């Protein structure tokens, strides 16, 4: 995930017109910690970590819906 976020933040598009939304679908790996660390290290990038509720976790459709609603 860090490589993906790095690639997205290095795009030559105005930062004020960009927002990166990452949805935590309650997975049990270390992805959320990596994202939180990346956000702290890149405070000028518009990156938001969204958390799904546990009953919707694991549903890609629900994750996309949450991101669209939050955009």
PyMOL Python script that loads the backbone (N, CA, C, O; Angstrom):
from pymol import cmd

cmd.read_pdbstr("""\
ATOM      1  N   UNK A   1       0.819  -1.193   0.000  1.00  0.00           N
ATOM      2  CA  UNK A   1       0.000   0.000   0.000  1.00  0.00           C
ATOM      3  C   UNK A   1       0.867   1.263   0.000  1.00  0.00           C
ATOM      4  O   UNK A   1       0.493   2.280  -0.584  1.00  0.00           O
ATOM      5  N   UNK A   2       2.006   1.188   0.649  1.00  0.00           N
ATOM      6  CA  UNK A   2       2.897   2.362   0.686  1.00  0.00           C
ATOM      7  C   UNK A   2       3.378   2.729  -0.714  1.00  0.00           C
ATOM      8  O   UNK A   2       3.455   3.910  -1.054  1.00  0.00           O
ATOM      9  N   UNK A   3       3.698   1.736  -1.517  1.00  0.00           N
ATOM     10  CA  UNK A   3       4.149   2.005  -2.885  1.00  0.00           C
ATOM     11  C   UNK A   3       3.035   2.632  -3.711  1.00  0.00           C
ATOM     12  O   UNK A   3       3.284   3.535  -4.510  1.00  0.00           O
ATOM     13  N   UNK A   4       1.828   2.166  -3.523  1.00  0.00           N
ATOM     14  CA  UNK A   4       0.689   2.718  -4.250  1.00  0.00           C
ATOM     15  C   UNK A   4       0.439   4.169  -3.842  1.00  0.00           C
ATOM     16  O   UNK A   4       0.235   5.030  -4.698  1.00  0.00           O
ATOM     17  N   UNK A   5       0.455   4.439  -2.543  1.00  0.00           N
ATOM     18  CA  UNK A   5       0.258   5.805  -2.063  1.00  0.00           C
ATOM     19  C   UNK A   5       1.373   6.724  -2.546  1.00  0.00           C
ATOM     20  O   UNK A   5       1.118   7.871  -2.914  1.00  0.00           O
ATOM     21  N   UNK A   6       2.604   6.228  -2.547  1.00  0.00           N
ATOM     22  CA  UNK A   6       3.729   7.025  -3.049  1.00  0.00           C
ATOM     23  C   UNK A   6       3.511   7.382  -4.514  1.00  0.00           C
ATOM     24  O   UNK A   6       3.700   8.532  -4.911  1.00  0.00           O
ATOM     25  N   UNK A   7       3.116   6.405  -5.311  1.00  0.00           N
ATOM     26  CA  UNK A   7       2.877   6.648  -6.737  1.00  0.00           C
ATOM     27  C   UNK A   7       1.758   7.673  -6.931  1.00  0.00           C
ATOM     28  O   UNK A   7       1.857   8.544  -7.795  1.00  0.00           O
ATOM     29  N   UNK A   8       0.708   7.572  -6.140  1.00  0.00           N
ATOM     30  CA  UNK A   8      -0.408   8.512  -6.262  1.00  0.00           C
ATOM     31  C   UNK A   8      -0.005   9.924  -5.859  1.00  0.00           C
ATOM     32  O   UNK A   8      -0.406  10.891  -6.508  1.00  0.00           O
ATOM     33  N   UNK A   9       0.782  10.054  -4.795  1.00  0.00           N
ATOM     34  CA  UNK A   9       1.174  11.384  -4.328  1.00  0.00           C
ATOM     35  C   UNK A   9       2.233  12.033  -5.210  1.00  0.00           C
ATOM     36  O   UNK A   9       2.451  13.240  -5.118  1.00  0.00           O
ATOM     37  N   UNK A  10       2.888  11.260  -6.058  1.00  0.00           N
ATOM     38  CA  UNK A  10       3.908  11.808  -6.948  1.00  0.00           C
ATOM     39  C   UNK A  10       3.355  12.210  -8.315  1.00  0.00           C
ATOM     40  O   UNK A  10       4.113  12.627  -9.190  1.00  0.00           O
ATOM     41  N   UNK A  11       2.067  12.090  -8.499  1.00  0.00           N
ATOM     42  CA  UNK A  11       1.454  12.481  -9.755  1.00  0.00           C
ATOM     43  C   UNK A  11       1.602  13.991  -9.954  1.00  0.00           C
ATOM     44  O   UNK A  11       1.612  14.755  -8.989  1.00  0.00           O
ATOM     45  N   UNK A  12       1.717  14.403 -11.200  1.00  0.00           N
ATOM     46  CA  UNK A  12       1.861  15.824 -11.513  1.00  0.00           C
ATOM     47  C   UNK A  12       0.484  16.445 -11.722  1.00  0.00           C
ATOM     48  O   UNK A  12       0.168  16.942 -12.803  1.00  0.00           O
ATOM     49  N   UNK A  13      -0.307  16.407 -10.695  1.00  0.00           N
ATOM     50  CA  UNK A  13      -1.639  16.987 -10.712  1.00  0.00           C
ATOM     51  C   UNK A  13      -1.732  17.861  -9.477  1.00  0.00           C
ATOM     52  O   UNK A  13      -1.188  17.490  -8.437  1.00  0.00           O
ATOM     53  N   UNK A  14      -2.387  18.991  -9.545  1.00  0.00           N
ATOM     54  CA  UNK A  14      -2.422  19.911  -8.396  1.00  0.00           C
ATOM     55  C   UNK A  14      -2.936  19.229  -7.122  1.00  0.00           C
ATOM     56  O   UNK A  14      -4.002  18.614  -7.116  1.00  0.00           O
ATOM     57  N   UNK A  15      -2.157  19.351  -6.052  1.00  0.00           N
ATOM     58  CA  UNK A  15      -2.510  18.718  -4.774  1.00  0.00           C
ATOM     59  C   UNK A  15      -3.858  19.207  -4.254  1.00  0.00           C
ATOM     60  O   UNK A  15      -4.596  18.451  -3.622  1.00  0.00           O
ATOM     61  N   UNK A  16      -4.177  20.476  -4.522  1.00  0.00           N
ATOM     62  CA  UNK A  16      -5.439  21.010  -4.015  1.00  0.00           C
ATOM     63  C   UNK A  16      -6.650  20.470  -4.774  1.00  0.00           C
ATOM     64  O   UNK A  16      -7.786  20.711  -4.365  1.00  0.00           O
ATOM     65  N   UNK A  17      -6.429  19.750  -5.862  1.00  0.00           N
ATOM     66  CA  UNK A  17      -7.517  19.133  -6.630  1.00  0.00           C
ATOM     67  C   UNK A  17      -7.537  17.614  -6.478  1.00  0.00           C
ATOM     68  O   UNK A  17      -8.247  16.919  -7.205  1.00  0.00           O
ATOM     69  N   UNK A  18      -6.760  17.111  -5.538  1.00  0.00           N
ATOM     70  CA  UNK A  18      -6.628  15.667  -5.372  1.00  0.00           C
ATOM     71  C   UNK A  18      -6.980  15.255  -3.952  1.00  0.00           C
ATOM     72  O   UNK A  18      -6.585  15.910  -2.987  1.00  0.00           O
ATOM     73  N   UNK A  19      -7.716  14.177  -3.834  1.00  0.00           N
ATOM     74  CA  UNK A  19      -8.009  13.583  -2.538  1.00  0.00           C
ATOM     75  C   UNK A  19      -7.891  12.069  -2.705  1.00  0.00           C
ATOM     76  O   UNK A  19      -8.455  11.493  -3.634  1.00  0.00           O
ATOM     77  N   UNK A  20      -7.163  11.443  -1.811  1.00  0.00           N
ATOM     78  CA  UNK A  20      -6.995   9.990  -1.842  1.00  0.00           C
ATOM     79  C   UNK A  20      -7.782   9.411  -0.670  1.00  0.00           C
ATOM     80  O   UNK A  20      -7.535   9.746   0.488  1.00  0.00           O
ATOM     81  N   UNK A  21      -8.722   8.546  -0.988  1.00  0.00           N
ATOM     82  CA  UNK A  21      -9.526   7.898   0.038  1.00  0.00           C
ATOM     83  C   UNK A  21      -9.136   6.429   0.101  1.00  0.00           C
ATOM     84  O   UNK A  21      -9.128   5.734  -0.915  1.00  0.00           O
ATOM     85  N   UNK A  22      -8.814   5.968   1.295  1.00  0.00           N
ATOM     86  CA  UNK A  22      -8.465   4.566   1.507  1.00  0.00           C
ATOM     87  C   UNK A  22      -9.471   4.014   2.506  1.00  0.00           C
ATOM     88  O   UNK A  22      -9.688   4.600   3.566  1.00  0.00           O
ATOM     89  N   UNK A  23     -10.082   2.885   2.167  1.00  0.00           N
ATOM     90  CA  UNK A  23     -11.107   2.311   3.029  1.00  0.00           C
ATOM     91  C   UNK A  23     -10.544   1.107   3.776  1.00  0.00           C
ATOM     92  O   UNK A  23     -10.035   0.162   3.175  1.00  0.00           O
ATOM     93  N   UNK A  24     -10.648   1.167   5.091  1.00  0.00           N
ATOM     94  CA  UNK A  24     -10.279   0.048   5.964  1.00  0.00           C
ATOM     95  C   UNK A  24     -11.499  -0.857   6.076  1.00  0.00           C
ATOM     96  O   UNK A  24     -12.518  -0.486   6.659  1.00  0.00           O
ATOM     97  N   UNK A  25     -11.374  -2.046   5.506  1.00  0.00           N
ATOM     98  CA  UNK A  25     -12.502  -2.979   5.547  1.00  0.00           C
ATOM     99  C   UNK A  25     -12.363  -3.992   6.683  1.00  0.00           C
ATOM    100  O   UNK A  25     -12.852  -5.118   6.595  1.00  0.00           O
ATOM    101  N   UNK A  26     -11.686  -3.568   7.751  1.00  0.00           N
ATOM    102  CA  UNK A  26     -11.502  -4.383   8.965  1.00  0.00           C
ATOM    103  C   UNK A  26     -10.607  -5.594   8.742  1.00  0.00           C
ATOM    104  O   UNK A  26     -10.754  -6.611   9.419  1.00  0.00           O
ATOM    105  N   UNK A  27      -9.686  -5.491   7.801  1.00  0.00           N
ATOM    106  CA  UNK A  27      -8.750  -6.591   7.600  1.00  0.00           C
ATOM    107  C   UNK A  27      -7.814  -6.675   8.803  1.00  0.00           C
ATOM    108  O   UNK A  27      -7.665  -5.707   9.548  1.00  0.00           O
ATOM    109  N   UNK A  28      -7.198  -7.815   8.986  1.00  0.00           N
ATOM    110  CA  UNK A  28      -6.387  -8.045  10.181  1.00  0.00           C
ATOM    111  C   UNK A  28      -4.884  -7.930   9.923  1.00  0.00           C
ATOM    112  O   UNK A  28      -4.079  -8.232  10.804  1.00  0.00           O
ATOM    113  N   UNK A  29      -4.502  -7.492   8.714  1.00  0.00           N
ATOM    114  CA  UNK A  29      -3.081  -7.331   8.438  1.00  0.00           C
ATOM    115  C   UNK A  29      -2.620  -5.945   8.897  1.00  0.00           C
ATOM    116  O   UNK A  29      -3.357  -5.249   9.595  1.00  0.00           O
ATOM    117  N   UNK A  30      -1.437  -5.551   8.520  1.00  0.00           N
ATOM    118  CA  UNK A  30      -0.859  -4.286   9.002  1.00  0.00           C
ATOM    119  C   UNK A  30      -1.113  -3.107   8.065  1.00  0.00           C
ATOM    120  O   UNK A  30      -0.472  -2.065   8.198  1.00  0.00           O
ATOM    121  N   UNK A  31      -2.021  -3.257   7.139  1.00  0.00           N
ATOM    122  CA  UNK A  31      -2.267  -2.204   6.151  1.00  0.00           C
ATOM    123  C   UNK A  31      -2.662  -0.884   6.803  1.00  0.00           C
ATOM    124  O   UNK A  31      -2.154   0.168   6.415  1.00  0.00           O
ATOM    125  N   UNK A  32      -3.555  -0.921   7.781  1.00  0.00           N
ATOM    126  CA  UNK A  32      -4.022   0.321   8.411  1.00  0.00           C
ATOM    127  C   UNK A  32      -2.861   1.053   9.072  1.00  0.00           C
ATOM    128  O   UNK A  32      -2.768   2.276   8.970  1.00  0.00           O
ATOM    129  N   UNK A  33      -1.984   0.333   9.741  1.00  0.00           N
ATOM    130  CA  UNK A  33      -0.829   0.970  10.378  1.00  0.00           C
ATOM    131  C   UNK A  33       0.073   1.619   9.337  1.00  0.00           C
ATOM    132  O   UNK A  33       0.591   2.715   9.553  1.00  0.00           O
ATOM    133  N   UNK A  34       0.260   0.942   8.207  1.00  0.00           N
ATOM    134  CA  UNK A  34       1.088   1.504   7.135  1.00  0.00           C
ATOM    135  C   UNK A  34       0.460   2.789   6.588  1.00  0.00           C
ATOM    136  O   UNK A  34       1.158   3.770   6.330  1.00  0.00           O
ATOM    137  N   UNK A  35      -0.851   2.771   6.416  1.00  0.00           N
ATOM    138  CA  UNK A  35      -1.542   3.952   5.897  1.00  0.00           C
ATOM    139  C   UNK A  35      -1.440   5.104   6.893  1.00  0.00           C
ATOM    140  O   UNK A  35      -1.145   6.234   6.503  1.00  0.00           O
ATOM    141  N   UNK A  36      -1.677   4.832   8.157  1.00  0.00           N
ATOM    142  CA  UNK A  36      -1.588   5.869   9.193  1.00  0.00           C
ATOM    143  C   UNK A  36      -0.190   6.485   9.234  1.00  0.00           C
ATOM    144  O   UNK A  36      -0.044   7.700   9.365  1.00  0.00           O
ATOM    145  N   UNK A  37       0.820   5.651   9.122  1.00  0.00           N
ATOM    146  CA  UNK A  37       2.199   6.133   9.110  1.00  0.00           C
ATOM    147  C   UNK A  37       2.438   7.008   7.876  1.00  0.00           C
ATOM    148  O   UNK A  37       3.051   8.071   7.977  1.00  0.00           O
ATOM    149  N   UNK A  38       1.963   6.568   6.730  1.00  0.00           N
ATOM    150  CA  UNK A  38       2.127   7.326   5.491  1.00  0.00           C
ATOM    151  C   UNK A  38       1.454   8.683   5.608  1.00  0.00           C
ATOM    152  O   UNK A  38       2.021   9.696   5.199  1.00  0.00           O
ATOM    153  N   UNK A  39       0.250   8.712   6.163  1.00  0.00           N
ATOM    154  CA  UNK A  39      -0.474   9.979   6.326  1.00  0.00           C
ATOM    155  C   UNK A  39       0.315  10.933   7.217  1.00  0.00           C
ATOM    156  O   UNK A  39       0.408  12.124   6.920  1.00  0.00           O
ATOM    157  N   UNK A  40       0.878  10.423   8.299  1.00  0.00           N
ATOM    158  CA  UNK A  40       1.671  11.265   9.200  1.00  0.00           C
ATOM    159  C   UNK A  40       2.920  11.806   8.516  1.00  0.00           C
ATOM    160  O   UNK A  40       3.327  12.942   8.760  1.00  0.00           O
ATOM    161  N   UNK A  41       3.526  10.987   7.658  1.00  0.00           N
ATOM    162  CA  UNK A  41       4.750  11.390   6.976  1.00  0.00           C
ATOM    163  C   UNK A  41       4.486  12.315   5.786  1.00  0.00           C
ATOM    164  O   UNK A  41       5.411  12.944   5.273  1.00  0.00           O
ATOM    165  N   UNK A  42       3.237  12.399   5.349  1.00  0.00           N
ATOM    166  CA  UNK A  42       2.870  13.226   4.187  1.00  0.00           C
ATOM    167  C   UNK A  42       1.684  14.121   4.545  1.00  0.00           C
ATOM    168  O   UNK A  42       0.601  13.975   3.979  1.00  0.00           O
ATOM    169  N   UNK A  43       1.887  15.039   5.475  1.00  0.00           N
ATOM    170  CA  UNK A  43       0.765  15.851   5.963  1.00  0.00           C
ATOM    171  C   UNK A  43       0.175  16.805   4.923  1.00  0.00           C
ATOM    172  O   UNK A  43      -0.944  17.285   5.101  1.00  0.00           O
ATOM    173  N   UNK A  44       0.903  17.087   3.848  1.00  0.00           N
ATOM    174  CA  UNK A  44       0.407  18.033   2.850  1.00  0.00           C
ATOM    175  C   UNK A  44      -0.400  17.356   1.750  1.00  0.00           C
ATOM    176  O   UNK A  44      -0.981  18.032   0.900  1.00  0.00           O
ATOM    177  N   UNK A  45      -0.440  16.046   1.761  1.00  0.00           N
ATOM    178  CA  UNK A  45      -1.251  15.310   0.787  1.00  0.00           C
ATOM    179  C   UNK A  45      -2.641  15.083   1.377  1.00  0.00           C
ATOM    180  O   UNK A  45      -2.787  14.874   2.581  1.00  0.00           O
ATOM    181  N   UNK A  46      -3.636  15.125   0.537  1.00  0.00           N
ATOM    182  CA  UNK A  46      -5.017  14.938   0.975  1.00  0.00           C
ATOM    183  C   UNK A  46      -5.337  13.434   0.981  1.00  0.00           C
ATOM    184  O   UNK A  46      -5.873  12.899   0.010  1.00  0.00           O
ATOM    185  N   UNK A  47      -4.999  12.771   2.081  1.00  0.00           N
ATOM    186  CA  UNK A  47      -5.240  11.338   2.206  1.00  0.00           C
ATOM    187  C   UNK A  47      -6.130  11.124   3.421  1.00  0.00           C
ATOM    188  O   UNK A  47      -5.826  11.587   4.521  1.00  0.00           O
ATOM    189  N   UNK A  48      -7.227  10.421   3.210  1.00  0.00           N
ATOM    190  CA  UNK A  48      -8.134  10.119   4.320  1.00  0.00           C
ATOM    191  C   UNK A  48      -8.318   8.609   4.425  1.00  0.00           C
ATOM    192  O   UNK A  48      -8.481   7.911   3.424  1.00  0.00           O
ATOM    193  N   UNK A  49      -8.288   8.133   5.649  1.00  0.00           N
ATOM    194  CA  UNK A  49      -8.528   6.723   5.938  1.00  0.00           C
ATOM    195  C   UNK A  49      -9.941   6.598   6.473  1.00  0.00           C
ATOM    196  O   UNK A  49     -10.276   7.162   7.515  1.00  0.00           O
ATOM    197  N   UNK A  50     -10.762   5.860   5.758  1.00  0.00           N
ATOM    198  CA  UNK A  50     -12.153   5.646   6.148  1.00  0.00           C
ATOM    199  C   UNK A  50     -12.294   4.238   6.718  1.00  0.00           C
ATOM    200  O   UNK A  50     -11.658   3.303   6.234  1.00  0.00           O
ATOM    201  N   UNK A  51     -13.118   4.088   7.735  1.00  0.00           N
ATOM    202  CA  UNK A  51     -13.299   2.782   8.355  1.00  0.00           C
ATOM    203  C   UNK A  51     -14.723   2.296   8.141  1.00  0.00           C
ATOM    204  O   UNK A  51     -15.688   3.006   8.425  1.00  0.00           O
ATOM    205  N   UNK A  52     -14.835   1.090   7.643  1.00  0.00           N
ATOM    206  CA  UNK A  52     -16.150   0.471   7.459  1.00  0.00           C
ATOM    207  C   UNK A  52     -16.625  -0.099   8.787  1.00  0.00           C
ATOM    208  O   UNK A  52     -15.818  -0.429   9.656  1.00  0.00           O
ATOM    209  N   UNK A  53     -17.936  -0.211   8.937  1.00  0.00           N
ATOM    210  CA  UNK A  53     -18.426  -0.887  10.129  1.00  0.00           C
ATOM    211  C   UNK A  53     -18.252  -2.397   9.916  1.00  0.00           C
ATOM    212  O   UNK A  53     -18.175  -2.869   8.782  1.00  0.00           O
ATOM    213  N   UNK A  54     -18.194  -3.123  10.998  1.00  0.00           N
ATOM    214  CA  UNK A  54     -17.863  -4.550  10.925  1.00  0.00           C
ATOM    215  C   UNK A  54     -18.889  -5.368  10.156  1.00  0.00           C
ATOM    216  O   UNK A  54     -18.527  -6.378   9.553  1.00  0.00           O
ATOM    217  N   UNK A  55     -20.152  -4.971  10.156  1.00  0.00           N
ATOM    218  CA  UNK A  55     -21.154  -5.768   9.443  1.00  0.00           C
ATOM    219  C   UNK A  55     -21.026  -5.631   7.924  1.00  0.00           C
ATOM    220  O   UNK A  55     -21.488  -6.502   7.186  1.00  0.00           O
ATOM    221  N   UNK A  56     -20.410  -4.561   7.457  1.00  0.00           N
ATOM    222  CA  UNK A  56     -20.202  -4.369   6.017  1.00  0.00           C
ATOM    223  C   UNK A  56     -18.802  -4.768   5.572  1.00  0.00           C
ATOM    224  O   UNK A  56     -18.510  -4.783   4.376  1.00  0.00           O
ATOM    225  N   UNK A  57     -17.944  -5.087   6.517  1.00  0.00           N
ATOM    226  CA  UNK A  57     -16.544  -5.396   6.215  1.00  0.00           C
ATOM    227  C   UNK A  57     -16.434  -6.534   5.205  1.00  0.00           C
ATOM    228  O   UNK A  57     -17.204  -7.494   5.227  1.00  0.00           O
ATOM    229  N   UNK A  58     -15.462  -6.393   4.333  1.00  0.00           N
ATOM    230  CA  UNK A  58     -15.187  -7.430   3.349  1.00  0.00           C
ATOM    231  C   UNK A  58     -15.958  -7.263   2.051  1.00  0.00           C
ATOM    232  O   UNK A  58     -15.697  -7.979   1.085  1.00  0.00           O
ATOM    233  N   UNK A  59     -16.891  -6.342   2.010  1.00  0.00           N
ATOM    234  CA  UNK A  59     -17.679  -6.109   0.806  1.00  0.00           C
ATOM    235  C   UNK A  59     -17.044  -4.990  -0.010  1.00  0.00           C
ATOM    236  O   UNK A  59     -17.007  -3.838   0.422  1.00  0.00           O
ATOM    237  N   UNK A  60     -16.551  -5.337  -1.183  1.00  0.00           N
ATOM    238  CA  UNK A  60     -15.922  -4.333  -2.042  1.00  0.00           C
ATOM    239  C   UNK A  60     -16.944  -3.269  -2.447  1.00  0.00           C
ATOM    240  O   UNK A  60     -16.624  -2.082  -2.497  1.00  0.00           O
ATOM    241  N   UNK A  61     -18.157  -3.694  -2.732  1.00  0.00           N
ATOM    242  CA  UNK A  61     -19.203  -2.746  -3.122  1.00  0.00           C
ATOM    243  C   UNK A  61     -19.468  -1.750  -1.993  1.00  0.00           C
ATOM    244  O   UNK A  61     -19.613  -0.554  -2.244  1.00  0.00           O
ATOM    245  N   UNK A  62     -19.532  -2.237  -0.751  1.00  0.00           N
ATOM    246  CA  UNK A  62     -19.762  -1.358   0.397  1.00  0.00           C
ATOM    247  C   UNK A  62     -18.601  -0.400   0.579  1.00  0.00           C
ATOM    248  O   UNK A  62     -18.807   0.762   0.931  1.00  0.00           O
ATOM    249  N   UNK A  63     -17.382  -0.871   0.345  1.00  0.00           N
ATOM    250  CA  UNK A  63     -16.192  -0.017   0.486  1.00  0.00           C
ATOM    251  C   UNK A  63     -16.214   1.106  -0.555  1.00  0.00           C
ATOM    252  O   UNK A  63     -15.930   2.261  -0.238  1.00  0.00           O
ATOM    253  N   UNK A  64     -16.551   0.759  -1.787  1.00  0.00           N
ATOM    254  CA  UNK A  64     -16.628   1.770  -2.841  1.00  0.00           C
ATOM    255  C   UNK A  64     -17.744   2.768  -2.539  1.00  0.00           C
ATOM    256  O   UNK A  64     -17.571   3.973  -2.724  1.00  0.00           O
ATOM    257  N   UNK A  65     -18.868   2.274  -2.082  1.00  0.00           N
ATOM    258  CA  UNK A  65     -19.987   3.152  -1.725  1.00  0.00           C
ATOM    259  C   UNK A  65     -19.600   4.135  -0.623  1.00  0.00           C
ATOM    260  O   UNK A  65     -19.913   5.322  -0.708  1.00  0.00           O
ATOM    261  N   UNK A  66     -18.921   3.642   0.406  1.00  0.00           N
ATOM    262  CA  UNK A  66     -18.462   4.505   1.494  1.00  0.00           C
ATOM    263  C   UNK A  66     -17.517   5.587   0.970  1.00  0.00           C
ATOM    264  O   UNK A  66     -17.630   6.753   1.349  1.00  0.00           O
ATOM    265  N   UNK A  67     -16.596   5.202   0.110  1.00  0.00           N
ATOM    266  CA  UNK A  67     -15.642   6.172  -0.437  1.00  0.00           C
ATOM    267  C   UNK A  67     -16.349   7.228  -1.287  1.00  0.00           C
ATOM    268  O   UNK A  67     -16.028   8.413  -1.196  1.00  0.00           O
ATOM    269  N   UNK A  68     -17.295   6.811  -2.099  1.00  0.00           N
ATOM    270  CA  UNK A  68     -18.034   7.763  -2.930  1.00  0.00           C
ATOM    271  C   UNK A  68     -18.835   8.724  -2.070  1.00  0.00           C
ATOM    272  O   UNK A  68     -18.859   9.925  -2.340  1.00  0.00           O
ATOM    273  N   UNK A  69     -19.490   8.210  -1.040  1.00  0.00           N
ATOM    274  CA  UNK A  69     -20.277   9.062  -0.143  1.00  0.00           C
ATOM    275  C   UNK A  69     -19.394  10.058   0.604  1.00  0.00           C
ATOM    276  O   UNK A  69     -19.837  11.159   0.931  1.00  0.00           O
ATOM    277  N   UNK A  70     -18.154   9.678   0.874  1.00  0.00           N
ATOM    278  CA  UNK A  70     -17.254  10.523   1.632  1.00  0.00           C
ATOM    279  C   UNK A  70     -16.501  11.531   0.775  1.00  0.00           C
ATOM    280  O   UNK A  70     -15.923  12.491   1.285  1.00  0.00           O
ATOM    281  N   UNK A  71     -16.517  11.302  -0.522  1.00  0.00           N
ATOM    282  CA  UNK A  71     -15.779  12.187  -1.443  1.00  0.00           C
ATOM    283  C   UNK A  71     -16.432  13.550  -1.552  1.00  0.00           C
ATOM    284  O   UNK A  71     -15.943  14.412  -2.281  1.00  0.00           O
TER     285      UNK A  71
END
""", "prot")
cmd.dss("prot")
cmd.show_as("cartoon", "prot")
cmd.util.cbc("prot")
cmd.orient("prot")
